[in-house]
């Protein structure tokens, strides 16, 4: 069964570079004068996932692979499972819940909120732009906004943030986050809502959005807060594949 290999490969590709990050460099390490220094090698995995998805739009071979996987996934389905509507938010929610339960996060509540809002802004704009521009039909034929998977992007954005915040405590927090994100992508295909290429691209976009959010956070925080802490309200767009909404983050 091709699905048995496709999903673990998605997980391993997504999390592969992090084992090295834990012992080598953070994607947002500081340079010799204390300014953020972006490690461009961190772009390799999300770029590969997004690239695979984009190539799959025109590649007959990848399209055929998509169809074969869809046939295997939906062959014995009796009813859909809506767990992916909730699991997409689980990694991001865990970023805040773990700290509340006593597991020390890397950044403050304020900074985590800004990072998450920034990631969702990037993610939502990218996902909505690609959906509008590519007009790929969903496997179930209900609409032409299949590419990329917004649910998967949201889940992987949270998983990357979970890894970044808690990798110093234990790498297994990141593993758990990525496992949930991968499961979300699997259920999007199980429910016949997305192709594998949609899920792969969504995963890459989610990871990349969070990496960029961490990269720009020192500059953004300086602009928002300066030297003094202020009460600030941020609005972040959200998209669950069906509905576009606005999230509110208020920081003190």
C-alpha positions as CSV (number, residue, x, y, z in Angstrom):
1,X,0.0,0.0,0.0
2,X,1.5,3.3,-1.2
3,X,-0.1,5.2,1.7
4,X,1.9,3.2,4.2
5,X,5.0,4.7,2.8
6,X,3.8,8.1,1.7
7,X,2.7,9.3,5.2
8,X,5.7,8.3,7.2
9,X,7.9,9.8,4.5
10,X,6.0,13.1,4.9
11,X,6.6,13.0,8.7
12,X,10.3,12.1,8.3
13,X,10.9,14.8,5.7
14,X,9.2,17.4,7.8
15,X,11.1,16.5,11.0
16,X,14.4,15.4,9.5
17,X,16.3,18.6,9.8
18,X,15.4,19.1,13.5
19,X,17.6,16.4,14.9
20,X,20.5,18.2,13.5
21,X,19.2,21.6,14.7
22,X,19.1,20.3,18.3
23,X,22.9,19.7,18.2
24,X,24.1,22.2,15.7
25,X,22.2,25.5,15.1
26,X,18.9,27.1,15.7
27,X,17.2,28.5,12.6
28,X,17.1,31.8,14.4
29,X,20.5,31.9,16.1
30,X,22.2,35.2,16.9
31,X,25.3,36.5,15.1
32,X,28.4,38.0,16.8
33,X,26.6,41.3,17.5
34,X,23.4,39.7,18.9
35,X,21.2,40.2,15.8
36,X,19.1,37.4,14.4
37,X,21.0,35.3,11.9
38,X,18.8,33.1,9.7
39,X,20.1,29.6,8.9
40,X,19.1,29.2,5.2
41,X,19.7,25.4,5.4
42,X,16.5,25.4,7.5
43,X,14.6,26.2,4.3
44,X,15.5,22.9,2.6
45,X,12.8,20.7,4.0
46,X,9.8,23.1,3.6
47,X,11.1,24.1,0.2
48,X,11.2,20.4,-0.9
49,X,7.6,19.8,0.3
50,X,6.3,22.9,-1.3
51,X,8.2,22.2,-4.5
52,X,6.8,18.7,-4.7
53,X,3.3,20.0,-4.4
54,X,3.8,22.7,-7.1
55,X,5.5,20.2,-9.5
56,X,2.5,17.9,-8.9
57,X,0.1,20.4,-10.4
58,X,1.5,19.8,-13.9
59,X,3.3,16.4,-13.5
60,X,1.2,13.5,-15.0
61,X,3.3,11.0,-13.0
62,X,2.6,12.7,-9.7
63,X,-1.0,13.2,-10.6
64,X,-1.2,9.4,-11.2
65,X,0.4,8.8,-7.9
66,X,-2.2,11.1,-6.2
67,X,-5.0,9.1,-7.8
68,X,-3.6,5.8,-6.7
69,X,-3.2,6.9,-3.2
70,X,-6.7,8.4,-3.2
71,X,-8.1,5.0,-4.4
72,X,-6.4,3.1,-1.6
73,X,-7.4,5.6,1.1
74,X,-11.0,5.8,0.2
75,X,-11.5,2.1,-0.7
76,X,-12.9,1.0,2.6
77,X,-14.2,4.2,4.0
78,X,-17.7,3.9,5.5
79,X,-17.9,7.4,7.0
80,X,-15.8,10.5,7.4
81,X,-14.0,11.4,10.6
82,X,-13.9,15.1,11.4
83,X,-11.0,14.9,13.9
84,X,-8.8,17.0,11.5
85,X,-11.1,20.0,12.1
86,X,-9.8,20.0,15.7
87,X,-6.3,18.3,15.4
88,X,-5.1,21.1,13.2
89,X,-5.1,23.5,16.2
90,X,-3.7,21.0,18.7
91,X,0.0,21.7,18.3
92,X,-0.4,25.5,18.6
93,X,-2.7,25.1,21.6
94,X,-0.1,22.8,23.2
95,X,2.5,25.6,22.8
96,X,0.6,27.6,25.4
97,X,-0.8,24.7,27.4
98,X,2.6,23.1,28.2
99,X,4.0,26.3,29.6
100,X,0.9,26.7,31.7
101,X,1.4,23.2,33.0
102,X,5.0,24.0,34.1
103,X,7.0,23.0,31.1
104,X,9.2,26.1,30.4
105,X,8.8,27.6,26.9
106,X,11.6,29.4,25.2
107,X,9.7,32.7,24.7
108,X,7.4,34.7,26.9
109,X,3.6,34.6,26.4
110,X,3.8,37.9,24.6
111,X,6.4,36.8,22.2
112,X,4.7,33.4,21.6
113,X,1.5,35.3,20.8
114,X,3.3,37.6,18.3
115,X,5.1,34.7,16.7
116,X,1.9,32.7,16.3
117,X,0.0,35.6,14.9
118,X,2.8,36.4,12.4
119,X,2.9,32.8,11.3
120,X,-0.8,32.7,10.8
121,X,-0.7,35.9,8.8
122,X,1.9,34.5,6.4
123,X,0.2,31.1,6.2
124,X,-3.3,32.5,5.5
125,X,-2.1,34.9,2.8
126,X,-0.1,32.1,1.1
127,X,-2.8,29.5,1.3
128,X,-5.6,31.7,0.2
129,X,-3.5,33.1,-2.7
130,X,-2.5,29.7,-4.0
131,X,-6.1,28.3,-3.6
132,X,-7.4,31.2,-5.7
133,X,-4.6,31.0,-8.3
134,X,-4.4,27.3,-8.8
135,X,-8.0,26.3,-8.7
136,X,-7.3,22.6,-8.2
137,X,-10.4,20.4,-7.9
138,X,-10.8,18.5,-4.6
139,X,-10.8,14.7,-4.7
140,X,-14.4,14.7,-3.8
141,X,-15.3,17.2,-6.5
142,X,-17.0,19.6,-4.2
143,X,-14.9,22.7,-5.1
144,X,-11.8,23.9,-6.9
145,X,-9.7,25.1,-4.0
146,X,-7.9,22.0,-3.0
147,X,-4.3,23.2,-3.3
148,X,-2.7,23.6,-0.8
149,X,-4.3,22.0,2.4
150,X,-5.1,24.8,4.9
151,X,-5.7,22.3,7.7
152,X,-2.3,20.7,7.2
153,X,-0.6,24.1,7.0
154,X,-2.1,25.2,10.3
155,X,-1.1,21.9,12.0
156,X,2.5,22.0,10.8
157,X,2.8,25.7,11.7
158,X,1.9,24.8,15.2
159,X,4.1,21.7,15.2
160,X,7.2,23.8,14.2
161,X,6.4,26.3,16.9
162,X,6.0,23.5,19.4
163,X,9.4,22.2,18.4
164,X,11.1,25.6,18.6
165,X,9.7,26.4,22.0
166,X,10.3,23.1,23.8
167,X,13.3,21.4,22.0
168,X,15.5,22.5,24.9
169,X,13.2,20.7,27.3
170,X,12.9,17.5,25.2
171,X,12.9,16.8,21.4
172,X,9.9,14.5,22.0
173,X,7.6,17.5,22.3
174,X,8.5,18.4,18.7
175,X,8.1,14.7,17.7
176,X,4.6,14.7,19.2
177,X,3.6,17.9,17.5
178,X,4.8,16.7,14.1
179,X,3.0,13.4,14.6
180,X,-0.3,15.2,15.2
181,X,0.3,17.4,12.2
182,X,1.1,14.4,10.0
183,X,-2.1,12.7,11.3
184,X,-4.1,15.8,10.3
185,X,-2.7,15.6,6.8
186,X,-3.6,11.9,6.7
187,X,-7.2,12.6,7.8
188,X,-7.5,15.3,5.1
189,X,-6.8,12.5,2.5
190,X,-8.9,9.9,4.4
191,X,-11.9,12.3,4.2
192,X,-11.3,12.7,0.5
193,X,-10.7,16.4,0.8
194,X,-7.1,16.6,-0.4
195,X,-4.5,15.0,-2.6
196,X,-1.1,14.1,-1.3
197,X,0.5,17.0,-3.1
198,X,-2.0,19.4,-1.3
199,X,-0.9,18.0,2.0
200,X,2.8,18.1,1.2
201,X,2.6,21.7,0.1
202,X,0.5,22.6,3.2
203,X,3.1,21.0,5.5
204,X,5.9,23.0,3.8
205,X,4.0,26.3,4.0
206,X,3.1,25.7,7.7
207,X,6.7,25.0,8.6
208,X,8.1,27.9,6.6
209,X,5.6,30.4,7.9
210,X,6.6,29.6,11.5
211,X,10.3,29.7,10.7
212,X,9.9,33.2,9.1
213,X,7.8,34.3,12.1
214,X,10.7,33.4,14.4
215,X,13.2,35.1,12.1
216,X,11.3,38.5,12.1
217,X,10.1,38.4,15.7
218,X,13.0,40.4,17.1
219,X,12.4,43.2,14.6
220,X,8.6,43.0,14.9
221,X,8.7,43.0,18.7
222,X,10.9,46.1,18.7
223,X,8.5,47.9,16.4
224,X,5.4,46.9,18.4
225,X,6.8,47.3,22.0
226,X,10.0,49.2,21.8
227,X,11.7,49.3,25.2
228,X,8.5,49.5,27.2
229,X,5.8,46.9,27.5
230,X,2.5,48.0,26.1
231,X,-0.9,46.7,25.8
232,X,-1.3,45.5,22.2
233,X,-4.0,43.9,20.2
234,X,-3.2,41.8,17.1
235,X,-5.7,40.4,14.6
236,X,-4.7,37.2,12.8
237,X,-6.7,35.7,9.9
238,X,-7.6,32.0,10.2
239,X,-8.7,29.6,7.5
240,X,-10.0,26.0,8.1
241,X,-10.5,25.0,4.5
242,X,-14.1,26.3,4.5
243,X,-14.3,29.5,6.5
244,X,-12.1,32.6,6.7
245,X,-12.1,34.1,10.1
246,X,-10.2,36.5,12.3
247,X,-8.4,35.6,15.6
248,X,-7.7,38.1,18.4
249,X,-4.5,38.2,20.4
250,X,-4.3,40.8,23.2
251,X,-1.0,41.2,25.0
252,X,-0.1,43.2,28.1
